[in-house]
Amino acid sequence: MSADHLRQEALALPVDERAALAKDLLLSLDGDPEPGAEQAWIEELDRRAQAVANGTATLVTWDEAEKRITDRLKARREARATR
């Protein structure tokens, strides 16, 4: 079966099945996680939650967070365009 045929078949699926397929395909690109990565993320999330709870975290508004994200994505696109 060709990739084009498979793509057409996948696009004909109901949205929830397409979403599940897309998730599986994206996860397949990551390969196996590094040993201990999940535990490291849990510990980092706990650390950040504790910093918020005890008032030591530097918080930003959604508008500021969105601006930072947009600026980073724009910089990456521009960097790729100059390669």
CNS distance restraints for C-alpha pairs under 8 A (distance, minus, plus):
assign (resid   1 and name CA) (resid   5 and name CA) 6.53 0.50 0.50
assign (resid   1 and name CA) (resid   6 and name CA) 6.73 0.50 0.50
assign (resid   2 and name CA) (resid   6 and name CA) 6.19 0.50 0.50
assign (resid   3 and name CA) (resid   7 and name CA) 5.94 0.50 0.50
assign (resid   4 and name CA) (resid   8 and name CA) 6.26 0.50 0.50
assign (resid   5 and name CA) (resid   9 and name CA) 6.25 0.50 0.50
assign (resid   6 and name CA) (resid  10 and name CA) 6.06 0.50 0.50
assign (resid   7 and name CA) (resid  11 and name CA) 6.12 0.50 0.50
assign (resid   8 and name CA) (resid  12 and name CA) 6.41 0.50 0.50
assign (resid   9 and name CA) (resid  13 and name CA) 6.90 0.50 0.50
assign (resid  10 and name CA) (resid  18 and name CA) 6.50 0.50 0.50
assign (resid  11 and name CA) (resid  18 and name CA) 6.94 0.50 0.50
assign (resid  13 and name CA) (resid  17 and name CA) 6.08 0.50 0.50
assign (resid  13 and name CA) (resid  18 and name CA) 5.87 0.50 0.50
assign (resid  14 and name CA) (resid  18 and name CA) 6.24 0.50 0.50
assign (resid  15 and name CA) (resid  19 and name CA) 6.08 0.50 0.50
assign (resid  16 and name CA) (resid  20 and name CA) 6.28 0.50 0.50
assign (resid  17 and name CA) (resid  21 and name CA) 6.11 0.50 0.50
assign (resid  18 and name CA) (resid  22 and name CA) 5.98 0.50 0.50
assign (resid  19 and name CA) (resid  23 and name CA) 6.14 0.50 0.50
assign (resid  20 and name CA) (resid  24 and name CA) 6.26 0.50 0.50
assign (resid  21 and name CA) (resid  25 and name CA) 6.12 0.50 0.50
assign (resid  22 and name CA) (resid  26 and name CA) 6.10 0.50 0.50
assign (resid  23 and name CA) (resid  27 and name CA) 6.11 0.50 0.50
assign (resid  24 and name CA) (resid  28 and name CA) 6.14 0.50 0.50
assign (resid  25 and name CA) (resid  29 and name CA) 6.76 0.50 0.50
assign (resid  26 and name CA) (resid  30 and name CA) 7.14 0.50 0.50
assign (resid  27 and name CA) (resid  31 and name CA) 7.33 0.50 0.50
assign (resid  33 and name CA) (resid  37 and name CA) 6.55 0.50 0.50
assign (resid  36 and name CA) (resid  40 and name CA) 6.09 0.50 0.50
assign (resid  37 and name CA) (resid  41 and name CA) 6.24 0.50 0.50
assign (resid  38 and name CA) (resid  42 and name CA) 6.30 0.50 0.50
assign (resid  39 and name CA) (resid  43 and name CA) 6.19 0.50 0.50
assign (resid  40 and name CA) (resid  44 and name CA) 6.16 0.50 0.50
assign (resid  41 and name CA) (resid  45 and name CA) 6.09 0.50 0.50
assign (resid  42 and name CA) (resid  46 and name CA) 6.14 0.50 0.50
assign (resid  43 and name CA) (resid  47 and name CA) 6.09 0.50 0.50
assign (resid  44 and name CA) (resid  48 and name CA) 6.18 0.50 0.50
assign (resid  45 and name CA) (resid  49 and name CA) 6.06 0.50 0.50
assign (resid  46 and name CA) (resid  50 and name CA) 6.09 0.50 0.50
assign (resid  47 and name CA) (resid  51 and name CA) 6.25 0.50 0.50
assign (resid  48 and name CA) (resid  52 and name CA) 6.34 0.50 0.50
assign (resid  48 and name CA) (resid  57 and name CA) 7.43 0.50 0.50
assign (resid  49 and name CA) (resid  53 and name CA) 6.13 0.50 0.50
assign (resid  50 and name CA) (resid  54 and name CA) 6.06 0.50 0.50
assign (resid  51 and name CA) (resid  55 and name CA) 5.96 0.50 0.50
assign (resid  51 and name CA) (resid  56 and name CA) 5.03 0.50 0.50
assign (resid  51 and name CA) (resid  57 and name CA) 4.89 0.50 0.50
assign (resid  52 and name CA) (resid  56 and name CA) 6.26 0.50 0.50
assign (resid  52 and name CA) (resid  57 and name CA) 5.05 0.50 0.50
assign (resid  60 and name CA) (resid  64 and name CA) 6.08 0.50 0.50
assign (resid  60 and name CA) (resid  65 and name CA) 6.42 0.50 0.50
assign (resid  61 and name CA) (resid  65 and name CA) 6.28 0.50 0.50
assign (resid  62 and name CA) (resid  66 and name CA) 5.91 0.50 0.50
assign (resid  63 and name CA) (resid  67 and name CA) 6.16 0.50 0.50
assign (resid  64 and name CA) (resid  68 and name CA) 6.22 0.50 0.50
assign (resid  65 and name CA) (resid  69 and name CA) 6.21 0.50 0.50
assign (resid  66 and name CA) (resid  70 and name CA) 6.03 0.50 0.50
assign (resid  67 and name CA) (resid  71 and name CA) 5.99 0.50 0.50
assign (resid  68 and name CA) (resid  72 and name CA) 6.19 0.50 0.50
assign (resid  69 and name CA) (resid  73 and name CA) 6.19 0.50 0.50
assign (resid  70 and name CA) (resid  74 and name CA) 6.05 0.50 0.50
assign (resid  71 and name CA) (resid  75 and name CA) 6.13 0.50 0.50
assign (resid  72 and name CA) (resid  76 and name CA) 6.23 0.50 0.50
assign (resid  73 and name CA) (resid  77 and name CA) 6.22 0.50 0.50
assign (resid  74 and name CA) (resid  78 and name CA) 6.16 0.50 0.50
assign (resid  75 and name CA) (resid  79 and name CA) 6.07 0.50 0.50
assign (resid  76 and name CA) (resid  80 and name CA) 6.19 0.50 0.50
assign (resid  77 and name CA) (resid  81 and name CA) 6.16 0.50 0.50
assign (resid  78 and name CA) (resid  82 and name CA) 6.42 0.50 0.50
assign (resid  79 and name CA) (resid  83 and name CA) 6.74 0.50 0.50
